[in-house]
Amino acid sequence: MADQKNILMLALDKKVEALRMASGLTLLDDVVSIATWGKLPEEKEVAEQMEALEFAEVPLVELDPAKDALAVLAQQIINSDVVYCV
């Protein structure tokens, strides 16, 4: 059995796609978390993915570029084994 990994999904440009990919990663035995650069759009597709992610208890952080977003993101990257940027 492989060691459990901490996976960070960073949603930059294609936020819905990043949420979909993170949802798929929950099928692994790894820990998945999500950080979005700015707010998520209020769309049906986002709501559908968020429902699955909330069920899987995947934490999501919305990074506010006007505040200390880079420091928070840097710490999340340091704490992760794998980072996907979408």
Sequence and secondary structure as in RCSB ss.txt:
>XXXX:A:sequence
MADQKNILMLALDKKVEALRMASGLTLLDDVVSIATWGKLPEEKEVAEQMEALEFAEVPLVELDPAKDALAVLAQ
QIINSDVVYCV
>XXXX:A:secstr
     EEEEEESS HHHHHHHHHHHTTSSSEEEEEEES     HHHHHHHHHHHHTT  EEEE TTTTHHHHHHH
HHHT SEEEE 
